[in-house]
Amino acid sequence: MKNAIELNGITKKYKDFTLGEIHAEIPCGFATALIGANGAGKTTLIDILCGVTGKTSGEAIYFGNMTDIDDDKLRNRIGYCSSVNFFPMDWTPKTIANSMELAFDNFDRAKFDKLCKRFKLDNSYGWKHKKLIKLSDGNKMRTYLAAVLARDTELLVLDEPASSLDPLARDILCDLFREYLSERDGKRSILFSTHNIADMEFATDYAIFMAKGKVIEQGFVEDLKQKYILVHGDAENADKARPFMLSFSGGRIGFEGIALTKDTDMLHTYDTVIEVPTLQQLSVGILRKAEKDEK
Amino acid sequence: MKNNKNTLGASKALKLYNGNNILKLSIYFSGFTIICYFSLITIFVLFMGIRIGFDNAYAEICGTLFGNLFFGIFGVMVIALHANMTYEKHLPGGKFFRSIKGGFKTYKKMKTGYLISTTFVVLIYCGVICAINVLFPIMLYGTTTCIATVICLLLGISFENFIGMIKNYQLKSLLEFILVFALCFSVILAVYATEGRLGMIYITAAVIAVVLLPISHKLMLNNYQKERWDR
């Protein structure tokens, strides 16, 4: 199996927003980050993939041969978590465990308790439990993640899992991602959306960039780092270098931006410094270019 | 790990959504409603009793339509809560419930479980108050009022199901409130006006309620799937 999900022309039409057509691949055995500005359509796409929102047209092929998201077998293979209010706010860890046991065939209560302990949360045993509404946003997300990761799934689909977590919890999340992917010898995959690209960079193998409801770039992070370069230069050379830059930001002292690797030689002639971009720098560059093209 | 391969029944689906199965929810909810009703009657008797004496206050509340109207109000609250158990996507838990095994089928079963539970609550609430009323009168024409209220509340659930299909939220809320209260009060007043004699109209209403309940429930669920769930 090459891809965990193949998206073939997925669209969703709202009164004021249209998603798609989305053509993309979520490679099997890797962590894929869905990157885009607010309103790019990341959550809508994730919701469609997990059966939370209906699509207008197109098809998603899961695990090579499954297409019906209402199929219970498929739902059992996908672990989904939304960014906010995933569970009712009056639920406690005990209620969550009770409901998850009924909602899915593969929920492991003991694992949920272990994960709660790892995230420093109440477990599902005992009498005294804090309701979700009394927890901070970060602890709410830790609880959601513990519940989703306690299932024996093959694909995790997480909407902004890191946004409300503190740096320490983000680090635990990255570790959990690695553990999850390594447990099944390349048969498990992760799709997550994020704004904290810098924090999640080491957990990201493949990236899909979205802007205005469309996929504008996608590929393995290592390949993208070979396709694009980060360019720095002095202000005096800015105008000469600008035509070769995909994204450009500059001031009186100097400029910086993303360009294509094939233009490296030309850009060197303008006394520029060429570096391999980080995923964060790549994202800013690609999204800025999309914004510029839109104008 | 629990391996629950079977499709969930209405009671388990309700437990998944609500934390309680049909039996537990019916007992808790009807018990709570009965306690609320008696608490309100007691509070009124106590407050009025301070001014006009407790015997007079008791006669004033329980020997007139007050006891009947309070009884109707709590009955209406039961079905108002039933109508509002919708778990919208944007509300807490909405996305979780849409991602679970069974998806809308589980939601349908939960709503059916909730309908059964609400029917039980109405029957337990009216039955218990009716039994107490025989021993300890709190309402005028108690038995007749209880039977008429059961019919009225079951009809009310059907009307709530139909009103629930209206898209405009404000209009829907207003109609829910006005229609159910109007229905309940008119039934209680009708019992008073007919001096507690149940006529053919009640039997007809009971038959309509029994027929309308599953039909309205099915229509409401189909509409909800089309207009809200799949959007």
Interface residues (C-beta under 8 A of the other chain):
Chain A: D47 C50 G51 V52 T53 G54 D70 D72 R75 N76 I78 Y80 S82 N85 F86 F87 P88 M89 W91 T95 N98 S99 E101 L102 A103 F104 D105 N106 F107 D108 R109 L132 D152
Chain B: M1 K2 N3 N4 K5 L8 K12 A13 K15 L16 Y17 G19 K89 L91 P92 G93 G94 K95 F96 R98 S99 I100 K101 G102 G103 F104 T106 D230 R231
